[in-house]
Amino acid sequence: RRHRRSGRRLHPHGVRVWVPRLVRAAVLLNHFVNMNALRGAEVAAGCWLAFAGATTFSNVIFAQQPKELWLINSGYNLVSFVIAGVILGAWR
C-alpha cells in the first residue's frame, strides 16, 4: 500500500500501532467527566502506572533487562498517555 502524496510505501504496522492508542483515548474520554487539563494528565499518568508501566516493568525484571532500557521504551508511552489525558481533560 502506498502513501497518496509521497508515493512511499506505508509501514505495515502503522494502523496496528495507532488502534490501541485510539481505544485508550476513547476509554479516557468516556469514563472521566468534569475534567480539566491537569486532572486529565493525572488520570492518564495513573492509568499508565497501573497498567502499562507495571506490566512492562515486570517483563523487564523477568527478562533481566536493564532498567534504563525500560525507561527509554516505556517513557514515550507515558508521554503519549499524559498528552492524551491533557487534551481530553481540556476538551471535556
C-alpha positions as CSV (number, residue, x, y, z in Angstrom):
1,R,0.0,0.0,0.0
2,R,1.4,3.4,-0.9
3,H,1.0,6.8,0.6
4,R,-1.1,9.0,-1.7
5,R,1.1,12.1,-1.6
6,S,4.7,10.9,-1.4
7,G,4.3,7.5,-3.2
8,R,6.2,5.8,-0.4
9,R,5.0,2.5,1.0
10,L,3.2,2.7,4.3
11,H,4.7,0.7,7.2
12,P,2.6,-2.5,7.6
13,H,2.3,-1.9,11.4
14,G,1.2,1.7,11.1
15,V,-2.5,1.2,11.6
16,R,-2.0,-1.5,14.3
17,V,0.1,0.9,16.3
18,W,-2.5,3.6,16.4
19,V,-5.6,1.5,17.1
20,P,-4.7,0.8,20.8
21,R,-3.9,4.5,21.3
22,L,-7.4,5.4,19.9
23,V,-9.0,2.8,22.1
24,R,-7.1,4.3,25.1
25,A,-8.3,7.8,24.2
26,A,-11.9,6.6,23.9
27,V,-11.7,4.9,27.3
28,L,-10.3,8.1,28.9
29,L,-12.9,10.2,27.2
30,N,-16.0,8.1,28.1
31,H,-15.1,7.2,31.7
32,F,-14.0,10.5,33.2
33,V,-16.3,13.5,33.4
34,N,-15.8,17.0,34.9
35,M,-12.2,17.1,33.9
36,N,-9.6,19.8,33.3
37,A,-6.2,19.5,31.7
38,L,-4.3,18.9,34.9
39,R,-6.8,16.3,36.2
40,G,-6.6,14.6,32.7
41,A,-2.8,14.4,33.0
42,E,-3.1,13.0,36.5
43,V,-5.6,10.3,35.5
44,A,-3.6,9.4,32.4
45,A,-0.4,9.1,34.4
46,G,-2.2,6.9,36.9
47,C,-3.6,4.7,34.1
48,W,-0.1,4.4,32.7
49,L,1.4,3.5,36.0
50,A,-1.3,1.0,36.9
51,F,-1.5,-0.8,33.5
52,A,1.3,-0.1,31.0
53,G,4.1,0.8,33.4
54,A,3.6,-2.0,35.8
55,T,3.2,-4.8,33.2
56,T,6.2,-3.7,31.1
57,F,8.3,-3.3,34.2
58,S,7.5,-6.8,35.4
59,N,8.5,-8.1,31.9
60,V,11.9,-6.3,32.2
61,I,12.5,-7.8,35.6
62,F,11.8,-11.4,34.4
63,A,13.8,-10.9,31.2
64,Q,16.7,-9.4,33.3
65,Q,17.0,-6.4,31.1
66,P,18.5,-3.1,32.2
67,K,16.0,-0.7,33.9
68,E,17.3,2.1,31.7
69,L,16.1,0.2,28.7
70,W,12.6,0.1,30.3
71,L,12.7,3.8,30.9
72,I,13.5,4.5,27.3
73,N,11.0,2.0,25.9
74,S,8.1,3.0,28.2
75,G,8.9,6.7,28.6
76,Y,7.3,7.6,25.2
77,N,4.2,5.6,26.3
78,L,3.9,7.7,29.4
79,V,4.3,10.9,27.4
80,S,1.5,9.7,25.0
81,F,-0.8,8.8,27.9
82,V,-0.3,12.2,29.5
83,I,-0.7,14.2,26.3
84,A,-3.9,12.3,25.5
85,G,-5.1,13.0,29.1
86,V,-4.3,16.7,28.8
87,I,-6.1,17.0,25.5
88,L,-9.2,15.1,26.6
89,G,-9.3,16.8,30.0
90,A,-9.1,20.2,28.5
91,W,-11.8,19.3,25.9
92,R,-14.2,17.8,28.4
